[in-house]
Amino acid sequence: AVGTEIYQYDHNNHHNGKEELVLDWEWSKHLSRDWDRELVVATAVNFPSLKPQPESEQRPFKVSYFVQEEKAVQIALELENFLVQEAKLDIQIICSHSDHQEYNRNLDILPSSANKGMAMTFVREKLGIDVEKTVACGDSGNDIALFANRQEKGIIVANAKRELLDWHNNNPSGNRYLAKTSFADSIAEGLRYFNLL
């Protein structure tokens, strides 16, 4: 859910012999500040070029749409301007590649304190995991937050979307590795590169 939800196993609650996954309420409480989902949805209705994504993609702290690439930047700017300046909400908008046949961009509206990078840091700190032993892996534009100005190591798979590859090439970092192989092989390759495997 683009970093808006963190789940953990409830070791005290079993269902059919399996531990239940429960939402981390601390993270949800953190995201709820200056967030008004209903107002975000009511505002986005004024942009007919936005097509709501299926209900399965909607979350309490994520409102998701499809949009055509040529309209994405302008709509994102106008939406963000209204929600931040007029409605005084603390939000961010993330655009990324979509495999939808007609709409080639995803547009996600989230609290500004939510993204994959912030969620990773929250989990790492909560579990007491050293930053040197934490590695993020990704393949699309909504993964940029895992790699931008991060202490954690990063691996970008060779088959990543163009938006992430372009960002990587424009923002070089020794803390990040662009693999030569694809999919899961990329992760093993990157872990070897960082001497973690």
N, C-alpha and C positions, 0 to 999 in steps of 0.2 A: 504493500500500500504506500509506496514511495516514502517509506520511513515514518509513516504516521501511526503504525501499530507495532508493538513489540509483544511477543507471547513467550511464556515460559511454562515449563511442565509443573503441574501441581502434583507433587509426590504423594499427597494425602488423598487424592481423588482419582479413582480408577473407573474406567468404563470398558466393559468387555475385556478386562485384563490389561488395558493400556492406560497409561497416565494421561490425564486430561491437559490440554493446553489452555492456559488462562491469560487474559489480557493483562499487561502490566499497568496497573492503575496509576502508578507514579508518573509514567510517561504520558498517559492520557490527561492527567491533571495538569501537567506541565504545558501540554498543547492547548488546553481549554482557555488559557488567558487570551483575551482580546480576539476571540474567534466566535463567529456567529454564522453557522452553516446556512440557516434559513435566509439570512440576508445575502449571502454569497449566491445562493440559488436564485433568489428573487432578482438580483442584479443581473445575473447572466442571461436571464430570460430576454433582456433587452438587446441581446446580440443574436439575431436569427441565424447567423452563420455558424454558431456553435451547435453541435449535435450532441445531446447527452449520451454518455457511454452507458452500457447496460447496468442495471441495478446491482449486479454482482461486482462491478468495479467501483461503486460508490461506497464511501466509508464515512464515519462520523467526522473525521478530520481531513477528508479528501473529497473534493467535488471535481468530477472528471468529465471532459468533453472530447469530441473529435472536432477537428477543424482543418480546412485546406491550408496548405503551406503558405500560399500567397497572402492569406488573410491573418495568419497566426500572430505575427509580430504586432500589427496594428491593434488587433483585438486585445492581445495581452497587455499592451501599454494602456489602452483606454480602460480596461477592466481594473487593472492594478491602480491606476490613477484615481478612479472613483472609489474603490474599496478602501484605499489607504487615506486619500485626501478628504473625501466627503464622508465616508462611513466610519473613518477612524479605526479600521480593523488592521491588525498586524498580520498581513498575509504575504504570500509569495506565489508566483505563477511559474510553473515549470512546463516547458514545451519539449516534446521528444517525438521520435519516430513512431509512426503507427503503421500496422499492417492492414488497416481497414482498406477496402477496395476503393472507396470514393474519397475518404478523408485521410490524408497521409501524415497528420500530426495529432498527437495527444496533447491536451492542455489540461493540466492539473492545478487546481487552486488549493493551497495548503496554508496552515498557520506558518508564519515566518520562522518559528522555532522548530519546524519539522522538515527533515530531509534525511536521506539515507546516511549521510556522514554524521549528523548529530545523533541519530539513533544508534549508530555503531559506537560512538564515543560513550553514550549513556550506558549501553550494555557492557562495554569494556570496563568502564569505571565501576559499575555496579558489581561486576563479577571479580574485580581486582586483577584484571589481565594486563600485563605489561604492554605498553604501546609497541615495543620492539617485537612482540610475539603476535601482533594483530595485522592481518592482511585483508584488504578489500579487493574484490574481483568484480568486474562489470563489463557491459557490452553496449550500453545505450546512453543517450543524453541525460536521462534522469539518474544516471550513476555518477555524473560529474561531481556531485557533492561528496562522494566517497573518496575523491582524489584531489579536490581543490584545497590547497593550503592545509594538508593533513600531515600529522606526524606518523600515522600508520602507513605501512607499505601498501602499494597498489599494483594490481595486475590487470591489464586490459587485454582481452582476448583478441586474437588476430581477426576474427570474424565480427568485430564490433561494428556498430552502425557508424556511418560517415560522420555524424554530428559529434560523436565521442572521439573518433580518430582525429578530426580537424582540431578539436579543442586540445587534445593531447599534444599535437604537433605545434600548436601555438603557445602552449604553456609547458615547456620542458621542465622535468624534475628528475633528479636522481633517485627520488623516493618511489618512483613509479616505473613499471616495466611494461612495454608493449611486446606481447608474445608473438612468436613466429608461427605457432600452431593454433588450432581452433578448438573451441568448446572446452571440455574438461582437460584435454591435453595442455591447453594454455596455462591452466592453473598449476599443474604439476611442473611445467616448464618454468613458470614464474617463481614458484617456491624453491626450485633448484637454483635459480638465478640469485635469489636472496639468501641462499645457504640455509634454508629452513626445512629442506627435505633431503 
